[in-house]
Amino acid sequence: MLYQLYETQRSLMEPFADLAQAAAKVYANPLSLAGQSPFSQRLSATYDLMHRLGKDYEKPEFGLRTIEVDGVEVAIHERVELDKPFCELRRFKRFSDDTATLEKIKGQPAVLIVAPLSGHYSTLLRDTVKTMLKDHKVYITDWKNARLIPMSEGEFHLDDYVNYVQEFIRHVQKVYGNCHVMSVCQPTVPVLAAVSLMASRGEKTPLSMTMMGGPIDARKSPTAVNNLAMNKSHSWFENNVIYRVPSSFPGAGRRVYPGFLQHTGFVAMNPDHHARSHYDYFKDLIKGDDASTEAHRKFYDEYNAVLDMDADYYLETIRVVFQDFSLVSGTWDVKSPEGKIERVRPDDIKTTALLSVEGELDDISGSGQTRAVHDICGGVPKSQQTHFEAKGAGHYGIFSGRRWREHVYPVVKAFILSHNAQDTAGSKPAAKPALVAVAAKKPAAKRAAVAKQ
């Protein structure tokens, strides 16, 4: 019933949001009678803010058309490589008519970025993808909104997520011989499970795994997000946050955790911050500060665009990751597409180098939660394990923004490059391994030196 009420309210608000947008434009136009009022700028700003607070936010585009590689502009073609019922595997293929640049990008490492399925679209990692494209062949998982997936496609479980990741890894390996995997936040757990299962079967595993800000062991430094998942029972979540998709969507009848509930939770974590942000936007509109207002729009166009998650996947993630701690306890069993039950054993990973990244101020995945991956991957030589803490970075700062580009990315780039010289049989890297630990507390010059090794 709550989902239906939300959709009814949203439908009723839509025409008023459109009217507010029109009024904002009228008052902002100096050629109109309304635009000549001494209060026109303030009224335009008021209506603009009303429009943005009341509008519906759709899935954004990645919008990556070109990047610059060593001063040369390279064209980007975004395409779907694999289309699964609940996810698309997207590739950002680079093109250039500069021979030297083309030869350079051909030899760069292939990286599969596994985006979170936790309420936002994969475009939340736009800055991650854009930065990585300068030095890598980039693929990304683009998870679909469950309310748009017909019931005929069946259910989606956490096991299916793990199996999708394995299929995507094999696809990239088939094209390039092998690849590197990067997981951001929530997917650190299923990605580690996928690679563990591949290792246990004797399959070729990725050259490296980069785990960024994820709840590998949510018992360490639990955050407000962790506490909610830990302190409420499984039945509480099923009875209070799971609803059926209304009849107006293709996925009508599907049980989901609605995106609007997740968004409400995000906002409730820092209500004062969001209130200040909107008020600052209002003042910037009055001042005519186009750069600041556009930055605000871009951020909230992404932040406010949310998707529904299939109920089975959501509830199983709560249980496995935040209640039973099945990964670190060694009790997680995953069903393969063929119906075989397999135990997840991270110790079986032998030839995949491991990098963990945490933000000092991360309020989503607390300190030590991601670093815990090193404790359970005992089969990976210590010389092939690296941990990096980004000083001053919150959760989003480790994969987006200035700190990502200036501090985290150089470490990720150097780590991937140092473990890229590995043959298809899975032999050890020929290149010098990365340092076992990267201390962000060191001076900037020393951090730069470490990142180049």
Secondary structure, 3 states (H helix, E strand, C coil): CHHHHHHHHHHHHHHHHHHHHHHHHHHHCCCCCHHHCCCHHHHHHHHHHHHHHHCCCCCCCCCCCEEEECCEEEEEEEEEEEECCCEEEEEEEEECCCHHHHHHHHCCCEEEEECCCCCECHHHHHHHHHHHCCCCEEEEEEECCHHHCCHHHCCCCHHHHHHHHHHHHHHHHHHHCCCEEEEECCCHHHHHHHHHHHHHCCCCCCCEEEEECCCCCCCCCCCHHHHHHHHCCHHHHHHHCCEECCCCCCCCCCEEECHHHHHHHHHHHCHHHHHHHHHHHHHHHHHCCHHHHHHHHHHHHHHCCECCEEHHHHHHHHHHHHHCCHHHHCCCEEECCCCCEEECCHHHCCCCEEEEEEECCCCCCCCCCCCCHHHHCCCCCHHHEEEEEECCCCCHHHCCCHHHHHHHHHHHHHHHHHCCCCCCCCCCCCCCCCCCEECCCCCHHHHHHHHCC
